[in-house]
Amino acid sequence: MESEAIPPNADHDENFGFPADDAADAPSGEEVGDESSYTDDGPEASIAEVSPADDEPLTLYSDMNLNRPLMDAIRQAGYTHATPVQAAVIPVAMRGQDVIGQAQTGTGKTAAFLLPFMNRWRPHKLKGPIAVVMCPTRELAMQVAGEGIKLAPSKLFRTVPVYGGAGMGKQLDLLGRGCDLVVGTPGRMLDHLRRGTLNLDHVKYVVLDEADRMLDIGFRPDIERILRRCPESRQTLLMSATVPEPIKKLVSRYMRDPIHMNMTPKVVTVDKIRQAFITVDDERKFELLLKVIEREQPRQCLIFVERKRWADNLHKKMSRSLASVAAIHGDLPQKQREKIMGDFRSGKLKFMIATDVASRGIDVSGISHVINYDLPMDIENYVHRIGRTGRIGRDGVAIAFVTPEQGGHLTDIEMTINKLIDEDRIDGFEAHVTRKVRERPAQGAEPEAPPPVRKAVFGKSVKKYSSRL
């Protein structure tokens, strides 16, 4: 694809990339060393909320007024129809408008924020970058960067991923050569800014991907420092599954009259995902897992646990009974994590055990089953977990293992997703607590003394069995 073939964009007269003569006039932002914290001073941003209709027909990329080189890259990637999120966000973002894209995971948000930038990109002589995308995890940063490379409208378009847990040498080399798009975690971006190896003076396009998760992890101060370094004249897109109050504060300070595209369905979870739960005593979970795998015969299966140590323990046990098993979590070396993710994406790996943080960025279309070996403590993580199957409208299966004392937590999940989850059964694994039936004392006999009241002891948990199960 030759850069000269890129036609002018009809939607917006300002393109990303400008002549070298104008480079000195580009605005610069605030110093990294500014540690000023967020304040609520100032008027709230005006937010126009738009909810696309549920029955809108599928949109073809060829009908979206994208330039020819970008369309060639889209066809080469095998994409023909835009997802509802892409069809809603791309036209608005192409006009230069700030956008809040609220949608579930697995709905095509990555292309929704990359394509508007790529459509307005033009060759330039700046060192760059002219766009940055911030992500909560290394895996998601690698995934977004991979899409950026795949959809590049020209051989001159350069994408550089930057994230922690990897050596600085390669990142320094790529940034030194110049780039158009930097994708990374806020912590590593800030590290490069402090070193002087990343310059945001010419940035015109900023994306906060999975913003709610970044704030949950504690990236808000880093995000704000990075945003203050970017020119105020930039365009900003914020993609998030939820828009809680901390997100609104971020929007109020750093976005200009954004359009809020709310594409969250009324039923939170994907309809095509078959959800079920199985009651089981905690010590029999592994035995049940093998039975479920034997019955379901998954194409690819993602198994969620709550702790990194539990992931390692389950991996050891599964490896004795099954082939093609791996565990991924934040304590693994970056190269090992990349190899595991590469094998899972290519289909070489059939079973992957993951924690919630490590699962961010797992976008694998072949996942047929998600098993919640441990129920997530954070209810919203349930939606994120099962969203790893049923990607872009495919069918999927999500099975949760629920211990007797977790009945109330299961009900909370059902209330959040506005759906009763069906109970599944495998013979011999019904968890139950036998209730002792006291006999009526004989006439004239002294009544049996009541059982002692169990008191909670600090540091010791007392099991409470829910009537839900």
Buried (B, 14 or more C-beta within 10 A) or exposed (E): BEBEEBEEBEBBEEBBBBEEEEBEEBEEBBEBEEEEEBEEEEEEBEBEEEEBEEEEEEBEBEEBBBBEBBBBBBEEEEBEBBBBBBBBBBBBBBEBBBBBBBBBBBBBBBBBBBBBBBBBBBBBEBBBBBBBBBBBBBBBBBBBBBBBBBBBBBEBBBBBBBBBBBEBEEBBEBBEEBBBBBBBBBBBBBBBBEEEBBBBBBBBBBBBBBBBBBBBBEBBEBBBBBBBBBBEEBBBBBBBBBBEEBBBBBBBBBBBEBBBBBBBBEEBBBEEBBBBBBBBBEEBBBBBBEBBBEEBEBEBBBBBBBEBEBBBBBBEEBBEEBEBBBBBBEEBEBEEBBBBBEBBBEEEBBBBBBBBBBBBBBBBEBBBBBBBBBBBEEBBBBBBBBBBBBBEEBEBBBBBBBBBBBBEBBBBBBEBBEBEBEEBEBEEBEBEEEEEEEEEEEEEEEEEEEEEEEEEEEEEEEEEBBEBB
